[in-house]
Amino acid sequence: GGGGGGGSGSSGAAFVAGGYGMAPPIGTSRLYVGNLSWDVTWQDLKDHLKQAGSVVRADVMSTPDGRSKGCGLVEMASEAEARRAITELNDSDLKGRSIFIREDREVGGGGRGGGGGFAP
């Protein structure tokens, strides 16, 4: 079935209600993307996320028999670009589905290797 709902024309005005100014650091440049249409490939995902910055890699999760699980992981070139992807592309439309994006929290215990090099 399916038959995606009618396009809810997203007017640019719908910007973060009650936002807190600058988003806090999310501590990772990796993103979890959910609610993907089953015919979205890693290439589609990468092209979509490129709107927010440089995409290092994109993977669509699949079952052992090759069917998409409807979610994926994307690694951005920097934490700032990952944050921008969440801000700009969460709830955006990809192949007729409204996808959601959040930071990938499966990151192995913290080891935040001394970052640095991002002087303003």
LOVEXBA-684421 format. One line per field, with one value per residue (C-alpha): x, y, z; residue in three letters; residue number from 0. Coordinates in pm, whole numbers. Layout:
N
c1 X,... .
c2 Y,... .
c3 Z,... .
loba ALA,... .
vexdren NUM,... .
% end
This chain:
120
c1 0,117,-15,184,-20,-62,235,223,393,666,687,1026,856,823,1153,1243,973,1129,1480,1776,1988,2294,2235,2458,2740,2618,2960,2957,2959,2759,2387,2107,1843,1506,1174,1344,1144,1247,1379,1623,1983,2297,2353,2010,2087,2425,2284,2010,2244,2491,2255,2389,2760,3023,2915,3199,2990,2631,2492,2139,2077,1950,1838,2047,1831,1905,1582,1615,1533,1417,1699,2058,2375,2550,2886,2939,3280,3237,3017,2900,2777,2609,2430,2326,2189,1972,1852,1784,1695,1522,1160,1245,1103,1303,1122,783,862,927,1261,1399,1762,1932,2285,2401,2415,2562,2911,3148,3190,3283,3652,3639,3992,4110,3932,4090,4198,3863,3979,3717 .
c2 0,337,615,895,1175,1502,1738,1959,2257,2339,2717,2838,3024,2711,2781,2639,2738,2817,2749,2813,3018,2811,2439,2271,2053,1702,1544,1344,1393,1074,1085,832,876,707,658,610,494,138,241,497,393,516,737,902,953,1106,1340,1454,1520,1706,2003,2054,1991,1738,1378,1140,826,712,367,235,-46,-366,-706,-1014,-1071,-724,-542,-191,-154,201,365,457,613,913,1051,1421,1587,1779,1802,2146,2003,1715,1966,2166,1851,1788,2149,2181,1831,1663,1619,1694,1503,1224,1024,1113,1022,1266,1147,1214,1278,1274,1225,866,778,433,583,369,532,893,885,1240,1255,1606,1776,2120,2299,2481,2826,3089 .
c3 0,113,-108,57,210,26,30,335,174,422,429,540,823,1036,1204,1543,1788,2122,1994,2222,1985,1901,1925,2181,2049,1978,2024,1703,1328,1279,1217,1241,973,1008,828,493,197,108,-230,-88,-152,25,-279,-236,130,56,-208,30,323,99,127,479,426,322,357,439,403,395,466,445,692,536,652,567,260,129,212,346,715,645,835,778,912,767,867,804,768,1093,1398,1284,953,1133,1353,1048,885,1191,1194,823,708,1001,895,534,240,76,-192,-48,313,594,732,1076,1163,1499,1624,1624,1993,1941,1961,2169,2510,2477,2363,2236,2091,2175,1880,1855,1539,1514,1618,1526 .
loba GLY,GLY,GLY,GLY,GLY,GLY,GLY,SER,GLY,SER,SER,GLY,ALA,ALA,PHE,VAL,ALA,GLY,GLY,TYR,GLY,MET,ALA,PRO,PRO,ILE,GLY,THR,SER,ARG,LEU,TYR,VAL,GLY,ASN,LEU,SER,TRP,ASP,VAL,THR,TRP,GLN,ASP,LEU,LYS,ASP,HIS,LEU,LYS,GLN,ALA,GLY,SER,VAL,VAL,ARG,ALA,ASP,VAL,MET,SER,THR,PRO,ASP,GLY,ARG,SER,LYS,GLY,CYS,GLY,LEU,VAL,GLU,MET,ALA,SER,GLU,ALA,GLU,ALA,ARG,ARG,ALA,ILE,THR,GLU,LEU,ASN,ASP,SER,ASP,LEU,LYS,GLY,ARG,SER,ILE,PHE,ILE,ARG,GLU,ASP,ARG,GLU,VAL,GLY,GLY,GLY,GLY,ARG,GLY,GLY,GLY,GLY,GLY,PHE,ALA,PRO .
vexdren 0,1,2,3,4,5,6,7,8,9,10,11,12,13,14,15,16,17,18,19,20,21,22,23,24,25,26,27,28,29,30,31,32,33,34,35,36,37,38,39,40,41,42,43,44,45,46,47,48,49,50,51,52,53,54,55,56,57,58,59,60,61,62,63,64,65,66,67,68,69,70,71,72,73,74,75,76,77,78,79,80,81,82,83,84,85,86,87,88,89,90,91,92,93,94,95,96,97,98,99,100,101,102,103,104,105,106,107,108,109,110,111,112,113,114,115,116,117,118,119 .
% end
